[in-house]
């Protein structure tokens, strides 16, 4: 299939892996920030194909996973209201809050709708003027333009029965937080290609300078990821720390400027808690004051819902590569994919969930990452 | 059952049978005095959609709730039960159909209701003979549509070579059903010498699939509210009893058959690996995934291995008969795309492992519940 098969070619993969093997002379630990890349690594077994000593640390880049518990509890409270149609991306539906998930609310009578595009939620609001329609606006910079466009349209159409529960997060502050951690093991980053397709690469320039860390913008198909890893290892071996673009077919230095204008009109920077990590200053977006009327947190008065995460969960350390998932006492006991405590066990590509699946094999030693 | 143990049991336990296509063997009704829900309550106090999706939640419901209530052995469950009636070995199955929308590219709920039960019977090697059809209709459904669906059901039965010999109609108040639900139950006869079941996979067996996968699930998703996307994919809804009859007639010593419906190939292989206590290795590049299915799964974030099929079978056959079995399947128009996708191994019993396209490996897990579009 055009534009897909080219990036799955086994011969090219083998050639890239040979190059990687001939490049590496010592152990290195790099983080792929984006959950989509983690997914590619796990789905294709890339971590097992890398030379010994090259460690992929699965970063906090799955927006579903890092949405804080209290935000999910707020979503559950809104979704349970009889006057509400609650719309969400599909995989947010099964992410557990402190007592249940949106599936549970649905089974108890909540009107929960899975939408593929946030604009569908606006259509639902138009079609149901007697209902409050709420969209759960989550994600990194990637989903932000469509979410922003949704709120923009709702305001333009004066759709008073539409609002958005916003829990947007941003990549660069997360990279800073990881690099500022005194125990950090990460020596380089694969930056998320789709985030950069929207935002461009400029905001990574100061990060490379400040932390002297290689950052390679990387795509999502298996060959994209292998190429990102190859370029990163080359920099590390040569002692360089530069911003590099291994995904030029989608990413430019400036990014998608009209999309940025839309996003920065609708959203404004805010402090944001990340599930499993905690509060990171200026690491998220909320609706800007111009669009505050469309903020579901105000409309439904749920800002008071505060939830503590399980003290058993050590996902913050897992996400920084400080411990392996199975070193956490709750792993496989109090915390499993069907009753997860922390972010990396929630999504199938989370580090803990991936280990949980592989743990059932006889030789867990073959599992990298 | 309803008179015994009255307090903690959810009301729907006594009123409905197993909701899926899992037949329950040895239907002894156990004493339900003091019975409490054995499902782990921390998961959910209420039944979730995922409990009907053919994945791990469904398996939990059967294992911990239905099987104990009926005194059945959950490890021996297949697509159909085989019971002895006099000298005959009779296969029995029941299946309910709630597909939405009722009409989808390549099929409809009527044809599905026939093929679902026919295929379940075929999965124990039976010749399907008779079906019953129960209609639960929501007040307000157009009689014309009911007529067209019933005609489709009759035509599908004729095509599969079975007769619909009993039926039932119930009408529920508007708002208390979703237009139309259909239940079909089927019986068939298992020929002498045929011994096919989920526990019979053996190390070295070849794993075959009778054609391209993922078509039904993607076809239905493509017309779902809120997810509509343009595609030319048609559901593979069709009977596969002819394929099974061909394999048996050719003298293939078929060990296991499974129709990979809800939960797809991943669920089918995991269930067989668990029931037979063997490992299964599959080669991703050998799995026939049509380009359109791969593209749709790509943007919906689904794994084609977990997408439902309604006209395919997975066969475990001795390795030395694999080529012959493939030739038999490919000679039938319903099995033209048959392919060998893997083998049974001694290692990692109960686990399905795939060799990936670029030469790595991954565990193919049993899907948890509903398959949902991912966003990243």
Interface residues (C-beta under 8 A of the other chain):
Chain A: X1 X4 X8 X10 X13 X14 X34 X35 X36 X39 X42 X43 X44 X45 X46 X47 X48 X49 X62 X63 X64 X89 X90 X91 X92 X93 X94 X100 X103 X104 X106 X107 X108 X113 X114 X115 X116 X120 X139 X140 X142 X143 X194 X222 X223 X226 X337 X338 X339 X348 X357 X358 X360 X361 X362 X366
Chain B: X42 X43 X44 X45 X46 X47 X48 X49 X50 X56 X57 X226 X227 X285 X291 X294 X295 X298 X300 X301 X303 X347 X348 X350 X351 X353 X356 X357 X358 X359 X360 X361 X362 X363 X365 X368 X369 X370 X372 X373 X374 X375 X376
